[in-house]
Amino acid sequence: MWFSFWRSRNRFSVDELRYLTDQLLKFQVVNEVNKDFVIEALRSIAELITYGDQHDSSFFDFFMEKQVMGEFVRILRISRTVSVSLQLLQTMSIMIQNIKNEHAICEFEKLY
């Protein structure tokens, strides 16, 4: 599984965001064995959403269309480790603090 995560691809692309969210969907439980992969995927998603906010609105459009926030909630529910919960909190914090696009801010407000 780790090999596929480190394959060669365009790091800052919607395809990368799609890949990461697709990988998260595969998990039925998050435990000590797979927590590092999940944490790295969450961290990368925050990075991509922040990048997309500054360079390409299709990143945030994908995030909303695929209901990635709901996937975050699912990951929180199936996680058996505190470190994943902390990463989710940090991911959300990074995204909320760094998004400047008015459309994205309005969409986030709707979620709360």
SVG drawing of the C-alpha trace seen along z (x, -y; Angstrom):
<svg xmlns="http://www.w3.org/2000/svg" viewBox="-25 -37 33 40">
<polyline fill="none" stroke="black" stroke-width="0.4" points="0.0,0.0 2.8,-2.5 4.3,-1.9 1.2,-3.3 1.2,-6.4 4.7,-7.3 4.3,-6.7 5.3,-9.4 2.5,-11.9 1.8,-15.7 1.8,-16.6 -0.3,-19.8 -3.2,-18.6 -6.9,-17.8 -5.9,-14.3 -3.7,-14.1 -6.6,-15.3 -8.8,-12.7 -6.2,-10.0 -5.9,-10.9 -9.7,-11.0 -10.1,-7.7 -7.5,-6.1 -9.2,-7.3 -12.5,-5.8 -10.9,-2.4 -10.3,-2.3 -12.9,-0.5 -10.9,-1.1 -8.0,-3.3 -5.5,-1.7 -1.8,-1.6 -1.0,0.2 -2.5,-2.3 -2.6,-5.5 0.6,-7.0 -0.8,-6.7 -4.1,-8.3 -2.3,-11.1 -0.1,-11.9 -3.2,-11.8 -5.0,-14.3 -2.0,-16.6 -1.6,-16.5 -5.3,-17.3 -5.0,-20.4 -1.9,-21.4 -3.7,-20.9 -6.8,-22.8 -4.7,-25.7 -2.7,-25.6 -5.9,-25.4 -7.4,-28.4 -4.5,-30.5 -4.0,-28.9 -7.0,-27.0 -10.6,-27.0 -11.3,-23.5 -9.5,-22.1 -12.2,-23.5 -14.9,-22.6 -13.8,-19.0 -13.6,-19.1 -17.2,-20.2 -18.6,-18.1 -17.1,-14.9 -18.1,-15.9 -14.6,-15.4 -15.7,-17.0 -18.1,-14.0 -15.2,-11.7 -13.3,-13.5 -16.2,-12.8 -16.2,-9.1 -12.5,-8.8 -12.9,-10.3 -15.6,-7.7 -13.5,-4.7 -10.3,-5.9 -8.9,-4.0 -6.0,-6.4 -5.8,-9.9 -3.1,-10.9 -5.6,-10.7 -8.1,-12.8 -5.5,-15.4 -4.5,-15.5 -8.1,-16.0 -8.3,-18.9 -5.1,-20.4 -6.2,-19.8 -9.5,-21.7 -7.6,-24.4 -5.1,-24.9 -7.9,-24.9 -10.0,-27.4 -7.2,-29.8 -5.6,-29.8 -8.6,-30.0 -9.1,-33.5 -11.4,-32.8 -14.8,-34.4 -16.7,-31.5 -14.8,-29.0 -15.4,-30.9 -19.1,-31.1 -19.2,-27.3 -17.4,-26.6 -19.8,-28.8 -22.7,-26.7 -21.1,-23.6 -21.2,-24.9"/>
</svg>
